[in-house]
Every structure is written in structure tokens, then in C-alpha cells.
Amino acid sequence: MGALFDYIASVIVFGVLALTVARIQINLNSTMYQNTFTLTTQRNAVELARQIEFDFLKIGNRVRGLKITAADTSQITFRADLKNNWDTVLVSYAAGTKGMSSQTKNKRDFPLLRTEKGATITQQWGLTRFFMQYYDSLNNRMTTPITVADSLRRIRAIDVQFTVESPEAVISATDTMWAGVNWHKLIYPRNLNKIDY
């Protein structure tokens, strides 16, 4: 009779131990997924921020005439010599359509369409927000869309905001969430203050 109780007690202890180990493994896996997706999202946000800063700071570089040709909250078109080789190109940034990306499970994300010299590249950053505002020389926010040449010439700063989210959901013990990064910067392109040379 005592041996039977020993067997039952050992089975119960082993079961509790097995459940504890399984729970720890689930928590480790969840933490690993969260860290992986967070790192990927942060890398995407940093790379996109570098690209936008590089291009936007060059707006109007070695350009005569109208430097920004169209400006809206989700789209901008401008001229610049991006590579400092006296080759002025027309560059455009535009937010794609939500759900347009079939590469991720995040239904809120959309691609960023970057056009240079008429060639459009669809960039998959995991964007869920891409928003721009424009300011004049007195730091007054301008009403968008800006299409009139005189108004486009008055732009002196561009406030860029975006949110990048992970391509896959991070599942925690209590909820399904997406790793996300917000970026916000007011960019002052140097050449918008210069008079045409």
C-alpha cells in the first residue's frame, strides 16, 4: 500500500515538474519572438529614417526653379542632386495602400513607394503610418495639399512622422500585439532657404 502511494506521489510531482518546465519553455519562446520582432522593427525604422533624412536634406540641391513640385500629407515630389554629381533628378515618396503587402500578416501595414528618375521601388518597411506636414519661414503650418507654385516655394521645413510595426504578431500570455517603433522629425532642407543660383 505504501509503494502505491509513493508511485502516485511521484507521478504527481513529475506532472507538476513537467508542466512547470513546459510553461518556462513557452515563456522563453514568447520572449525570443518578441525580441526578434522588436529588433527587426527597430532596424527597419532606423534604415527608413536614414533614407528619408538623406533624401529630404538634399531637397533643392543644385536645383534652379521649383524645388518641391507637390506636397501632401502622404506624398511629396521634389527635385535634387542626391549624389552631388550635377545630375538633378525628380524624387517622389508616396504611401501605398493598406493591405497591399502580401509579405506580412499585419493587415494594417502598407508599402512606401519611392520613385527616382521615373523608376518606382516598392519598399516593404512594415509602415502603418506615414504622415508629413509642411512649415513656412515663420514656422506656420501650411494647409495641405500644396499644389500652387507660390505656396510650394514658401516651404522651409517638413515634419515627417512614421510608425513601423513587425511583420508577424507577437503573442504574449495575455494578448496578441505587434512590435512597433514611432519616428518623428522636423527636417529643415538647407537648400529651401537658398535663392536660385
ABEGO torsion letter per residue (X at the ends): XAAAAAAAAAAAAAAAAAAAAAAAAAAAAAAAAAAAAAAAAAAAAAAAAAAAAAAAAABGBGBBEBABABBBAABBBBBBBAAGAGBBBBBBBBBBBBGABAABABAABBBBBBBBGGBBBBBBAGBABBBBBBBBAAGBBBBOBBABAAAAAABABBBBBBBBBBABBBBBAABBBBBBBBBBBBBBBAAAABBBX
